[in-house]
Amino acid sequence: QVQLVESGGGWVPGGGSLTLSCAGQESIGAMAWYRQVPGKQREFVALISRDGNTKYQGSVSGRFTIARNEANNIVYFQLNSLPPADTAVYYCNEPLTHSWGQGTQVTVGT
C-alpha cells in the first residue's frame, strides 16, 4: 500500500471554500476522494486519472475541483459553495493499491 496523508480540513461557514490536499509517499496513479458521515457508508466524491481526466459525484459537480501535481505526488481538492450537507470526513484513496488516508474533517456551519 501507499501512504497517503490528507490535510486542509476544518470549519468553514456556509457558502465558503476549503482546499484539501493528499500527499503520497511515492508516485501515485489515479486518485479519488470519498467522504463519510456517521451512520452512513463512505461515498465516492471525485476521481482524477493519471492523465488528468476527472469524474465527480453529481451533487458536487461544478462546485468541487480535483487536480494533481505529479512533481510533488500531491492531489488537491478544491471545495466551493459549501452547504452544511457537505459536512463529513473526507478521505483520499488510491484505487490501484486500495490505499486510504487517515481522513480530514470538513465541517460547514449554518
Order of alpha helices (4+ residues) and beta strands (2+ residues): beta-beta-beta-beta-beta-beta-beta-beta-beta-beta-beta
